[in-house]
Amino acid sequence: MKIKQLISRIMLLGAGSLILAACNDFLDELPDNRTELDTPDKINRLLVSAYPSRSFTRMCEIASDNCDDMGANNPNTSLLLEHNSYWMDMNEAENDSNKNTWQAYYSAIAAANTALEAIEKQGTPKEVLPAKAEALLCRAYSHFCLTMLYCLPYHPEKSGEYLGVPYMEAPETTLNPVYHRDNLKEVYEKIDRDIEEALPLVSDANYAVPKYHFNRSAAYAFATRFNLYYLKWEKVVEYASEVLGSAPSTVMRDWAAVKQLAWDGSVRTLDYISVGHSFNLLMIPMVTGNGSLFNAWSNSGARFTHNYRVAKRETYRAKRPMGGPWDRWKDNCIEKVYQHPPFIWQDNDVNKIYMPKWPNQWEVTDPVTGVGIGRSTMVAFTTNETVLSRAEAYVHLKEYDKAVADLNAWIGSFYLVGQNGIESLTRERIAEVYGDPSSDRYIAEYTALLKFATHNDYLHFFSFPGDNGAGYQGWKGDYEFTFMSLSPAFDEIILRGIKTGNRIRMTPLSGQYTPESYLETIRSSQLAITETEFKVMANGEQIGTLTRPNATLTTNFRQYAASKVWSFRYSYRQQAFDDYGRPKVDEHGKPVYETVEANDPVSVIYLPDGIMQFYAPYTFRGELFGLPNQTVQTFKWQLGPTSASDCYVCTDSFLDIKLVP
């Protein structure tokens, strides 16, 4: 028995020694199981994660006027797309959601900061300088993209007042940290600092496939774009010239060559992102559904899309300064204009027009069910964009001949210059297109514009996109207007809507009002009248009614619109007609009359001093008290001896016409 106890104790001691040894081995391990970044190769491999896996592209494109709303009955949609299109809060958990995009940019920034910290710990040896440049550029790029999504545009005098985004300059090491949101001026200064520090250090020799990293051309293309937003025109020219060389037209995208490929969306989108093309400067693989959304061979997202209406008004079928046929569907105008025509799909639920730019690189994660992840590759920088940036900078620097030369380099890549009336641009031609109404080249839509460039809920709802239940034409409003005429006395300006041709008449504001006080007066005038039905009285006798579906509500756009459209109902006599359309007469040859019910919609506007006015004068049908062609337009709210006798009184009629609650 003692021998057995001794053996048991020896075994326990041995086991304890093994456990303690194992514990010591475990405690000798670093608690963080991430790779220790102690070699240039490990740092370079980490920097693959310093490029964002999401993009601003979808949010910006769907929210812009590049996309139209095909109608609420279109089944090819999602809640995320609807919220995106109408500038609503996007809380849906999809790959391209607002939350995932924000997180993707900051995850990329975290990887860049981790690499920069490791480089600094190594003493920044010469062999890691290209990696440092890449990390700085990646950090700057993601912060810049965030400012485009979540900040106002840069303004030299006001950016210190604008909110920026948190600029992360070190890896996060604390739990639940509190971030400081810099102002936009500070953010731009830090982006500029990172870019300027990185540019001299960039080296293409550091990469096996440079086009998937911030190679030298991509770095200078990014510097070009950033400085365009930063309004540093000289730097735009300097950095773009590093990318474009002395002959920009020779490094533009070769759309004519793409046209020779198989007419297959997959083939041409993969060619678009090819690393073999000199005009592609940086490609970024992404987790995104853009490959099925932004094409014309998938019905995905077809409710909110670039369609024929947008193409006709703004893009492929619109008039263009360089000439050529436009909006001629049956004449194949697109084939006669472009080096590579867009893909087009039109049927009942799908109306898409897109160039092949986003491949659908679906990754199957379950071969049995076909479940997978939507992936695609974004061409983040191209020579074509860079030359347009330099052209814009040249315009600001008033170097117009150089600007025209850059525009022609881009035009030659995309258009069939020299064919079907398409010509290169000249300064003289541009002047005619934009400023000479007597010229055949003049395009009124391109002349001076009144444009509401910042978001306004009312304008967005009533102009574009929109759906009033009658298809994708929306409410037929506008937010871009062409100046058509100015009266000799400078007291009237006439404008025309770019999209729908709506006419606006502008007159000077009375000196007693500021714009703010005038709008508040109008608002009060609308809200003061809560009635939805009035009796129409003429010379003390009720002749009809004026009704609307609801009172004015400023919190619901559809009800707001409905409150401004009234129904005018009354009876009148008119001569009857027989089945052949001939006026009826009795046996004495006198006209035979019949009573007809009028039910006419009339839209109203509200003015100060309790005035309600029809948009256009309304002429009664038939006769009123034996008087034909009686017209009304303007009504003023008049207070009676008691509140029960308050009513609208017509101020422009021969008869005593009132609208009585």
N, C-alpha and C positions, 0 to 999 in steps of 0.2 A: 504493500500500500504506500509506504514511504517512497519507494522508487517511482511509483506512478505519480505521486504528488510532485516529486522533484522534476520529473520529465515535463509535467504540466507547467510548472513555474518557468522552466527553461524555454518552453514553447511560447509562453506569454511574453517573456522578456524579449525573445527574438522578434515576435510580432510587433511588440511596442517599438523596438529599434527600427524595424522596417517602416512603420507608420511615421515615426519622427523623422526618419531620413526622407520619406516621401513629402512630408510637410515642409521640410527645409527646402527641398527641390522646388516645391510649388511656390513657396514664399520668395524664392530667388527669381521667379519669373516676373516680368513687368505686368502690372495689373491691366494695362491697356494692350489688347492683342492686335492693335494696328501695327503695320509694318514700320520698323524704325527707319526713318529717312536719313540714312548715313552714306548714300552713294548717289552720284549724279543720275544713274539709271533709275533708281527708285523714285527720285524726285520727278524725272521725266514721265514715268508711268503714272504718278499721282496726277500730273497736270492734264491727263486725259479727262479727268473728272472736273477740271476747272472750266469746262465749256457747258453752258446751260442745256439741260435736257428738254426744256420747253422754250417757247418763243412768244414774243409780243404779237406775232403776225396775225393770228386768228382774231384776237380781241380787237385789234386796230382795223382789220379789213372788214369784219362783219359790222362793226359800229360805224363805218364810214359810208359815204354815198356811192361807193363802188358796188355796194350790194343793195338789191331791191327786195321788198317783201312780196312774195307771190300769193299771199293770202292766208288767212287763218285756217282755211279748209285744206291746205296743202299738207299731206301726211309726212313729208320728208323734213322733219324738224326735231328739235329737242328743246327742253326748257332752258338749257344753257344758251343755246343759240338765240332764243327769243329774248331772254334777259340781256344778252350781249348786244343784240341789234337795237333794243330800245333803251340802252344805257341804264339798265336797272342793276341792282346789286346781284352779283353772280355767286351764289352759295352752293351750286351743285358740285358734287365730287366727281368730275371727269378729268381725263388726262390734260385737257387744255383749259381747265378752270382757272379762275383768278387766283385761288389759293395755291394750286400746284405750280402755277407760273411764278408767283412770288417766291415760293420755297425753292424752286429750281435755280433761280438766279442767286439766291443767298447760299445755296449748297455749293454752287460753282465758286462763289466768292470764298467760302470757307476752305475749299480745296486749294485755291490760289494762295490764301493766307498761310495755310499749313506749309505749303512749299516754300514760301518766302521766309517763314520762321526757320525752317530747316536749313535753308541756304545761309541765313545769317548766323546760325549756330556753328556752321562749318567755317565761318570766317569769309564767306563769299569768294571762294577760289575762282580763278579765271575760267575753269572748265564748266562752271555752272552759271556763268553770266547769261548765256542764251536762255536757260531755264528761268532765270530771274526775269528776263525781259518778257517771256511768255506769261509768267505768273502775273506780272504787273499789268500787261495788256488784258488778260482775262478778267482781272479784278476791275479794271477800268471799264471794260466792255459791259459786264453784267450790271454795274452801277449805272452806266449810261442808259442801258435798256430800261432799267427800273425808272429812271427819270422821265423817259418818254411815255411810260404808262401812267405814272402816278404823280407827275408834277406838271406845272405850267411850263410853257416854252421859256427859254432863257431870255431875259431882258437885261441889258447892261445897267440900267438905273434901278430896276425894281426887284431883281433876283434875290437881293438880300432880304426882301420881305416875303418871298415865296417859300413855302415849305419844300424841302428836298426829301431825301431818303436817308436812313442811317448808313453812313459810310464805314464799312467794316474794314479795319486795317490790321487785325490780329485774330488768330483762332479763338473761338469761344471756349472758355475753360470754367465758367461758373454756371450754377444752376439758376434757372429763371432770371436771367440778366435783364436789366432795364436799359433800353437803347435810347440814345439821343438822336432825334431827327434833325439833321443839319438843315440850314436854309439852302436854297438852290445854288446860290453864289458859292458857298463853301464846297458843295458837292462838285460843281463844275471845276473849281480850282484844284480839287484833289484828283479828279479824273485827268485833268490837264497835266498835273505833276507826274502821275503814273505813266502817262503816254510819253511825255518828254524824256523821262528817265529811261524808258524801255527802248525807244527807237534806236539809239546808237548801239545797243547790245544785241539786237535781233540777228540771228544767223540761220539760214536755211539748211546749213550742214548738220544741224542738230537733229533732223527728222528723217525717218525712212520715207514717209509720205507727207511732204510739207503742206499740202493743200488742206490737211485736217488739223493744222496748227496755225498760230499766228506767224506765218512766214513773213519775209520782208515786205512783199507787195501787199499782203493782207494787213500788215501793221500800218503801212502808210495809207492804205484805203480807209482803215478805221480812223486814223488821225485826220484824214480829209473829211469824213462824215461828221466827226465830233466838232471840228472847227467850223464847219458850215453851220451847225446848231449854235456854236459859241460866237458866231458872227465875226470870226477872225479871217477875213477874206484873203489876206496875203498868205497866211498859213495854208489855207485851202489850196491855193494855186501852187505853193511850194510842194506840199505833200502829194497832191494829185499828179504833179509832173514827175515825181519819183516813180509812180505807178505806170503812167501812160507813155513815157518816153517822148521822142520827138515826132512820132507819127501815130497819133491816137487811132486813126481809122484802121490801122493794121492789127490792132489788138482788141477790136470789138467782137462781140458774139457773132458767129457765122450762122445766121438763121437760114440762109440759102442752103447751106450744107445739111442742116437738120431736115429740111423739106425733102431731101433725097432719101431719107431713111424710111423704113416701113411705116405705113400710116397706122401706127399702134401706139396707144398712150403710154404703155409701159416702156416700150423701146425709146420713145422720145423723151420721157421724163428722166430715165436713167442717163441718157445722153446729156441732158441739161445739167446734171450734177457731176459729170465726169471730171476726174482729176486731170485728165489728159488735155483739157482745154486751157489755154493760157489766160482766157478772159475770166475763168472761175478762180477766185483768189482764196476763198476760205469756205469749206463745207463743215456743217455741224450736224451730226446725227441727232435725232430727237425722238422722244416718245410723243406722238401726236397723230391725230386723225386727219391732218391736212391733206394727206395723200389721196383720201377718198372724197374730201370736201371740195378742194379747189381743182376740180377737173370736170370735163364734160362727157365722161363715160361712166359716171356713178351717180345715182340719184341721192346720195347722202347729202343732207343739208340743203336740198333743193328749194326749200321755202325761202331762205335768205341767201341770195346768190347774185352773181354778175350775170345779167340776162340781156335780152334783146333791147328792152327799154333803156337800160343804162348804156349799152353799146351805141344805141342810136343817138342818145343825147350827149354822151361824154367821151366814149372811147373809140372802138373799132369802126363804127359807122358814122361818127360825127364828122363835121367839117374840120379840115386841118389846114394850117398855114401853108404847108408845102403843096397843097392842091390835090388833084385826083378825084375820082368818083366817090360819092358818099351816099349812104342810106339807099342803095339800090340792090335790094335783095335778089331779084330775079336776074339782074345783070352781073351777078357774081362780083360785086364791087370789092369784097374782101380779097378775092383771088387776084384782083388787078392792082391791089394797093400794097400788100405786105409780102416780104420775103418768105414769111411762113404764116399762113392763115391760122387763126385760132381753131380749136376744136369746138364744135357746136352740137348741142343735143336739145331738141325741142319736141315735146309732146304735151299731153294734158297737164301732168304734174311736174315736169322737168323742163326748165328753160335756162340752160347753162351755156356760157361762152367763156372759155379759158384757154390760155396758152399752157403747154405741157411743162410744168415747172416743179411739181411736187410728186415724186414717186410714192406709190403705196407699197411700203416695205413691211408688210404684215409679218409678225413673228408668231408662229404657232407654238403655244406652250403645252397644249394637250392634243396630240394627233388624233385621238379618238373623237373628241367633241368638236375639234376645230377651234377651240377657244385660244385666244392669243392676245397680243399687244400691238396696237397700232404704232407703226414707226414710219419715219420718213427722214429725208436729209434736206436741210436748208442751205442754199447757197447764200451765205451771209454777206459776202462782198464780191462785186464784179467790176470789171473795167467800165462797163456801160454805165453803172451808177456813178462811178468816179468821174467820168468825163462830164456828166450832167452837173455834178457838184461844182466842178471847176468852171463850167459855163455860167452857173449862177453867180459864183464869186466874181468872175470877170464883169458881169453886168453891174454888180455893186461897185466895182472898181472903175466903172465907166470905160472898160476896154472892150468895146462892143464888137469890133472885128474879130477879136480872139474868141469872144463868146459865140459868135455866129459860126466860126470854124469848128468849135467843139460840138455845137448842136448838129452841124452837118455830119460830123463823124458818127454821132449816134444815129441820125436819120438814115445814113447809108447802110447801117447794120439791120435796120428794121423795115425800111420801105423800099419799094422798087423805083428808086430815083432814076429819072430819065424815061420812064414808061408811063403811059396812060395819064399824062398831064401832071405827073408828080415831079417837082423841081426842088433843087437845093434852095436853102434860105439865103437871102441877102438882107442887109439892113434896110434897103429900099422896100423889099417885099414885105418884111415884118411891119414897117411903118404903114404900108397900105392895108394889110390885113387888120391891124388894130386901130388905125386912126384915120382912114380916108374913106368916108361913106360913098364917095363918087367912084371908087375903084371897084372893078369886078371881083377883086380879091378880098374885099372888105367882108369881115364876118362879125355881124352885130353882136353875137353872143360872146365874143372875145373882147369887147370894148370895156370901158370903165364899169366896174361892178360895185354894187352895195352888197356886201356879204356878211352874214352873221357867222363869224368864225368860231365863236365859243358856244358851248352847249346851252340851249335854252329849252326847257321841257315843252313849252307851248309850241315853239317853232318846230321842234323835232317831231312832235305828234302830228301836226297838221301839214307838214311839208313832205318829209321823205326820210325813211320809208314809212308806210302807213297802210292800213287796211280798213275800209269802211264797210266791208261785207260785199263790195261790188268788184272784187278782184284786186289785183296788185297795184292799181293806179293810185291807191291811197286817197287822201282828202284833197288832192290836187292843189296843195299849197306850194310855196317856194321859200327858199332862204337865200337865194342868189338872184340879183336883179341887175339888168343892164340899163344904163341911163339912156333914155330915148330922146328927151327934149328938155330944154330950159326956157321958160318964158322970157321975153325981152325985159320985163320989169323985175326979173329974178324972184317972182313970187309964186312960181309953180314949177315943180319938177315931175316929169312923167317917167316911170320905170316899168320895165317888163320882166316878168319872171323867166329865168333861163329854162326851167323844165316844162312849165305848163303855159307860159305866155300870159299869165295873170298881169293885169295892169294896176299899177299903184300911182295915185296922185298925191304928191307931197306939197304941203303949203307951210309957210313959216309959222312957228309957234308964237302965240300971243305973248307979249312982254310980261303979262301978269303971272305967267307960269314958268316954272322950271320943268324939265322933262319929268322929274320925279313927282312933283306936285300935280302935274297934268295927269299922269297915269293913275295916281291915287284918287284924283277927282273922278276919272272915268270909272275906276273900280267901284267907288262909292255909289256912283249913279246907277250902275248895274245892280249892285246888291240891294239897293234901297227898294227896288220893285220886286216883290216876291210873288205877285199874282201870276197865274198861268192861263187866265181867261179874262178877256174884256168884252163887253158889249159895244158894238160899233153903233154909235148914235149919229144921226144926221138931222139937223133942225129939230131936235128933241124926240125923234122917232128911231127906234131900234131897227137897223137894216141888216145886221149880221153879227158875227163874232170873230174875235182874233184870239187864237189859242196857241199854246206851246206845250210840249210834253213835260217840262220841268222848269223850275226857277234856276237862276244863275248859280252854278257851283264852280268854284275855282280849284277844287281838289280832285275833280274827275273830268278829264278832257272830253270824253264822249258826251257827258251831260252838259258840259260847258258849251260844246258845239250845238247841241240840241236846243239849248235855251235861247239861242240867237236866231233860230228859224221858226217863225210863226206861221200858222195856217189861217188864211183870210177866207171866211165862209160867208156867203150871202146869196140871195136870189135876185135874178134880174130877168127882164123880158127881152126876147129876141125873136125876129121873124123866123117862122118854122120853114123847113125844107122838106121836099118829098124824097122818095127813095132814089130819085135820079139827080138829087142835088139842086133842084129848082126851087126858088122861093114860092111858098104857098100863098095863095090869095083866096078870098071867099067869092061868092057868086056875084058880088058887086065889084070885084076887082081890087078890094082892099086887102092889105097884108094880114096874114094870120099869124098871131104871136103865140109863143109858148114860154112857160117859166122854166128857167134853167138854174141849177145850183152851181155856183162858183166855189172852188176850193183851191186857192192858189197859195203856194209857199212864198213868204217874203222874209228876206234876211234883214237884220237890223244892226246898226251900230249905235253906241251910246256916246254922247257928248257931254261937256260940262253943263251945269245949270239945269239938270234934270231933263235933258233933251234926248229923245229916242228918234232915230232917223232910219227910214228904209234905205238900203243900199242904192236903190234906183227909184225914181218916181213911179208910183203905182196908179194906173188909170182904171177906173171902175168900168166894168162891162155894162153895156146897156145905158140906161139913163137914170139919173138921180133927180127926182122932182122935175122931170121933163127936160133936164139938162144933160146932154151927152158929153163924153170925154172928160169927166171930172177926175182930177188928179190930186193925189196926196203924197207927202213924203216925210214931213217933219212934224213931230209932236212934242209938246212941252208939258211937263208935269205941273199941274196947277192945284194949289191948295184951296179947298172950299171952306165954307163956314164951319163945317165939321169934317172929321176924318172920313166919314162915310161918303162925303161928296167930292173927295179928291179924285182927280182924273187927268188923263192926257188930253190936251186940246190941240187940234191941228192948226198950225200957223201959216199954212200956205194953200188954203182952199177958200173958194168963194162961199161955200156952204159952212154952216156951223157943225163941224164934225168932231166928235169926242170919242175917246176910248174909256169906258166906265167900268170899274171893277164889279 
